[in-house]
């Protein structure tokens, strides 16, 4: 449950949004982003109160953020989206670490979505929500989801971004397909890509002819002291228990 300070901040932001249908989703996105910031600060040794205070400082002025979001969530366009039953991608702020310098493009990047093109040509058989988090130097990595399609392809979705205020040299990162295998040690041909254009990179890796009866997807990355390892259960009804 968010702290009273976070709740007060998000309430002050969303009161500026005239398109009421978007207020709840914006408030949720803001809260989740600020809680991620607080987690980062806590890992650096700050107390909970200090972490909350620092997150509020770096978010900026609630009224200014609210006005920016109100402009992005146009009531007329919102009504059109609802009428056409189109999912409105919530363009929220969170990247207001520096809203003036990063602008609206960074906001869209942070609260963007994965490319769902593949689901337009194949049906989803099952998906597993993962949510496993890793730290590699100053980079954060979250494995979000594994999706299996009826054309035999398995998709892995994960995000990467640099820690706040990191002064490390930027390095491009991607989990190669040789980092993934099933419970029998089999690897599969595949490919993928990622979208960036802002502080967060969204990666999508696909594996072709992945067996429908595979029980696990193992993620195993180890390079120069940087390591990632987790075992993700596969199949309909599978639930992943992320280490907290």
Secondary structure, 3 states (H helix, E strand, C coil): CCCHHHHHHHHHHHCCCCCHHHHHHHHHHHHHHHHHHHHHHHHCCCCHHHHHHHHHHHHCCHHHHHHHHHHHCCHHHHHHHHHCCCCCCCCCCCCHHHHHHHHHHHHHHHCCCCCCHHHHCCCEEEEEEEEEEEEECCEEEEEEEEEEECCCCEEEEEEEEECCCCCCCCCCCCCCHHHEEECCCCCCCEEEEEECCCCEEEEEEEECCCCCCCCEEEEEEEECCEEEEEEEECCCCCCCCCCC
